[in-house]
Amino acid sequence: MADNDSVLQKEAALSEPGHTEEFIYNTLRNDILWRRLLPGEILVEQELASRFHVSRTPIRSVLKRLSYEGLVSRQNNKRATVAKPHAQDVHQVFWLRKELEALAAAEAARHPDSSDLQILTALIEQEKEAFARHDRTEVLRVSLEFHVHIAEMSGNRHLARFVRDLNERSVVYVAFFDFFQADPPHSPVEHREVLDAIARRDPEAAAAAMARHIESTEGALDLHGAE
């Protein structure tokens, strides 16, 4: 994959002493998103500290951040493990996303600004390029920003915050259960359908396109490994 060179550069950099907490966080997060660390895998603090040439203090901080995002599980002060999401949690999050984001898309379609439409168009192009590079991390980032920007266009900051929180959670599910096998990928096409409806100032069509897209995204998940 095109991302291999950057992965090798990062791995080579691990031989250097004293990595920052942000570097450790990004490295472990990408390891999980790229499935170099698998669901249920134990994350031993001392081993991670040795890997990154740091004390256990920044490792604990990073694991706490990853736990907040749903990428790491830690119960009753036991060892941290890569999270193993439950199928019921996945369904509940996507149900909420469909309800809230259909509403957000409808509101965005009532008063779209040309600059917002340009931003959404640019994000779709970035998403296509990321798919072409097989850059899983960038695909997830750009998709999240597309959905959040539409929610922000609604003018309701509370709705935008809920949408961001739910999308950050569903990024975990997509990373674990969507193997990016669609060819061509469906997400940029469906994002374009949402954008076109918003640009036409058609709230009903925008809501319907968003609901279909989120249903399609959940439908692409292989939840056989979920508990």
C-alpha positions as CSV (number, residue, x, y, z in Angstrom):
1,M,0.0,0.0,0.0
2,A,1.0,3.6,-0.5
3,D,1.0,4.1,3.2
4,N,3.7,1.6,3.7
5,D,6.6,4.1,3.4
6,S,5.2,6.3,6.1
7,V,4.6,3.3,8.3
8,L,8.2,2.2,7.9
9,Q,9.4,5.7,8.6
10,K,7.4,5.7,11.8
11,E,8.7,2.3,12.9
12,A,12.2,3.4,12.2
13,A,11.6,6.5,14.3
14,L,10.7,4.3,17.3
15,S,14.4,3.6,17.9
16,E,14.8,7.3,18.9
17,P,14.5,8.1,22.6
18,G,11.9,10.2,24.4
19,H,8.9,10.2,22.1
20,T,6.2,12.8,22.8
21,E,2.8,11.7,24.1
22,E,1.2,12.9,20.9
23,F,3.5,10.8,18.8
24,I,2.7,7.7,20.9
25,Y,-1.0,8.4,20.8
26,N,-1.1,8.8,17.0
27,T,1.1,5.7,16.5
28,L,-1.1,3.4,18.7
29,R,-4.3,4.9,17.3
30,N,-3.1,4.1,13.7
31,D,-2.0,0.6,14.8
32,I,-5.5,-0.1,16.0
33,L,-7.2,1.5,13.0
34,W,-5.0,-0.4,10.6
35,R,-5.5,-3.6,12.6
36,R,-1.8,-4.0,13.4
37,L,-3.3,-4.3,16.9
38,L,-6.3,-6.6,16.9
39,P,-9.5,-6.4,19.0
40,G,-9.0,-8.1,22.3
41,E,-5.2,-7.8,22.1
42,I,-3.6,-7.0,25.5
43,L,-1.7,-3.7,25.8
44,V,1.0,-4.1,28.4
45,E,2.1,-0.7,29.8
46,Q,5.7,-1.7,30.4
47,E,6.1,-3.2,27.0
48,L,4.7,0.0,25.4
49,A,7.0,2.1,27.5
50,S,10.0,0.1,26.3
51,R,8.8,0.3,22.7
52,F,8.6,4.1,22.9
53,H,11.5,4.7,25.3
54,V,9.4,6.5,27.8
55,S,8.1,5.9,31.4
56,R,4.7,4.4,32.0
57,T,3.2,7.8,32.8
58,P,2.6,9.0,29.2
59,I,1.6,5.4,28.2
60,R,-1.2,5.5,30.9
61,S,-2.3,8.9,29.6
62,V,-2.4,7.7,26.0
63,L,-4.4,4.6,26.9
64,K,-6.8,6.8,28.8
65,R,-7.4,8.9,25.7
66,L,-7.8,5.9,23.5
67,S,-10.2,4.4,26.0
68,Y,-12.3,7.6,25.9
69,E,-12.5,7.2,22.1
70,G,-13.6,3.6,22.4
71,L,-10.5,2.2,20.9
72,V,-9.2,0.7,24.1
73,S,-11.1,-1.1,26.9
74,R,-10.0,-1.1,30.5
75,Q,-12.3,-2.5,33.3
76,N,-11.7,-2.6,37.0
77,N,-8.1,-1.4,36.7
78,K,-7.2,-4.5,34.8
79,R,-4.9,-4.6,31.8
80,A,-5.8,-2.5,28.8
81,T,-7.0,-4.3,25.7
82,V,-7.9,-3.2,22.2
83,A,-11.6,-2.8,22.3
84,K,-14.1,-5.4,21.1
85,P,-17.3,-3.5,20.4
86,H,-20.7,-5.2,20.9
87,A,-23.0,-5.5,18.0
88,Q,-25.8,-3.9,20.0
89,D,-23.6,-0.8,20.6
90,V,-23.0,-0.6,16.9
91,H,-26.7,-0.7,16.0
92,Q,-27.6,1.9,18.6
93,V,-25.0,4.4,17.5
94,F,-25.9,4.0,13.9
95,W,-29.6,4.4,14.7
96,L,-28.9,7.6,16.5
97,R,-26.7,8.8,13.7
98,K,-29.4,8.2,11.1
99,E,-32.0,10.1,13.1
100,L,-29.9,13.1,14.0
101,E,-27.9,13.4,10.8
102,A,-31.0,13.2,8.6
103,L,-32.3,16.1,10.7
104,A,-29.0,17.9,10.3
105,A,-28.9,17.4,6.5
106,A,-32.5,18.7,6.2
107,E,-31.6,21.9,8.2
108,A,-28.4,22.4,6.2
109,A,-30.4,22.3,3.0
110,R,-32.6,25.2,4.1
111,H,-29.9,27.7,4.0
112,P,-26.7,26.4,2.3
113,D,-23.8,28.8,1.9
114,S,-21.6,28.6,-1.2
115,S,-18.5,28.4,0.9
116,D,-19.9,25.4,2.8
117,L,-20.8,23.7,-0.4
118,Q,-17.2,24.2,-1.6
119,I,-15.9,22.7,1.6
120,L,-18.1,19.7,1.3
121,T,-17.0,19.3,-2.4
122,A,-13.4,19.5,-1.4
123,L,-13.8,16.9,1.3
124,I,-15.4,14.4,-1.1
125,E,-12.4,14.9,-3.5
126,Q,-10.0,14.3,-0.6
127,E,-12.0,11.2,0.3
128,K,-11.7,9.8,-3.2
129,E,-7.9,10.5,-3.2
130,A,-7.6,8.7,0.1
131,F,-9.4,5.7,-1.1
132,A,-7.2,5.6,-4.2
133,R,-4.1,5.6,-1.9
134,H,-5.7,3.0,0.4
135,D,-5.1,5.5,3.2
136,R,-7.6,4.1,5.7
137,T,-6.8,6.7,8.4
138,E,-7.4,9.6,6.0
139,V,-10.6,8.1,4.7
140,L,-12.0,7.9,8.2
141,R,-10.9,11.4,9.1
142,V,-12.3,13.1,6.0
143,S,-15.6,11.2,6.2
144,L,-16.0,12.3,9.8
145,E,-15.3,16.0,8.9
146,F,-17.9,15.7,6.1
147,H,-20.6,14.6,8.4
148,V,-19.7,17.1,11.1
149,H,-19.6,20.0,8.7
150,I,-23.1,19.3,7.6
151,A,-24.2,19.2,11.2
152,E,-22.5,22.6,11.8
153,M,-24.4,24.0,8.7
154,S,-27.6,23.3,10.6
155,G,-26.8,26.2,12.9
156,N,-27.5,24.1,16.0
157,R,-24.3,23.7,18.0
158,H,-25.8,21.1,20.3
159,L,-26.8,19.0,17.3
160,A,-23.3,19.4,15.8
161,R,-21.7,18.3,19.1
162,F,-23.8,15.2,19.3
163,V,-23.1,14.4,15.6
164,R,-19.4,14.7,16.2
165,D,-19.5,12.5,19.3
166,L,-21.4,9.8,17.5
167,N,-19.2,9.9,14.4
168,E,-16.1,9.6,16.5
169,R,-17.6,6.6,18.1
170,S,-18.7,5.0,14.8
171,V,-15.2,5.6,13.3
172,V,-14.1,2.9,15.7
173,Y,-16.8,0.5,14.4
174,V,-15.9,1.2,10.8
175,A,-12.2,0.7,11.5
176,F,-12.9,-2.7,13.2
177,F,-15.7,-4.1,11.0
178,D,-15.5,-2.5,7.5
179,F,-12.8,-4.1,5.5
180,F,-13.0,-1.4,2.7
181,Q,-13.7,-4.0,0.1
182,A,-16.2,-2.1,-2.0
183,D,-14.9,-1.4,-5.5
184,P,-15.6,1.4,-6.3
185,P,-16.1,2.6,-2.7
186,H,-19.7,3.6,-2.1
187,S,-19.1,6.4,0.5
188,P,-17.9,9.2,-1.9
189,V,-20.9,8.5,-4.2
190,E,-23.4,8.6,-1.3
191,H,-21.7,11.7,0.1
192,R,-22.2,13.4,-3.3
193,E,-25.9,12.5,-3.3
194,V,-26.3,14.2,0.1
195,L,-24.3,17.3,-1.1
196,D,-26.4,17.6,-4.3
197,A,-29.6,17.5,-2.3
198,I,-28.3,20.2,0.0
199,A,-27.2,22.3,-2.9
200,R,-30.7,22.0,-4.5
201,R,-32.1,23.3,-1.2
202,D,-34.2,20.2,-0.9
203,P,-34.5,19.3,2.8
204,E,-36.6,16.2,2.3
205,A,-34.2,14.7,-0.3
206,A,-31.1,15.7,1.8
207,A,-32.6,13.9,4.9
208,A,-33.4,10.8,2.8
209,A,-30.0,10.7,1.1
210,M,-28.3,11.0,4.5
211,A,-30.4,8.2,6.1
212,R,-29.7,5.9,3.1
213,H,-26.0,6.6,3.4
214,I,-25.8,5.8,7.1
215,E,-27.9,2.6,6.6
216,S,-25.5,1.6,3.8
217,T,-22.5,2.3,6.0
218,E,-23.8,0.1,8.8
219,G,-24.8,-2.5,6.3
220,A,-21.3,-2.8,5.0
221,L,-20.0,-3.7,8.5
222,D,-19.1,-7.4,9.1
223,L,-20.3,-7.8,12.6
224,H,-19.7,-11.5,12.9
225,G,-16.7,-10.8,15.2
226,A,-18.7,-8.5,17.4
227,E,-20.0,-9.9,20.7
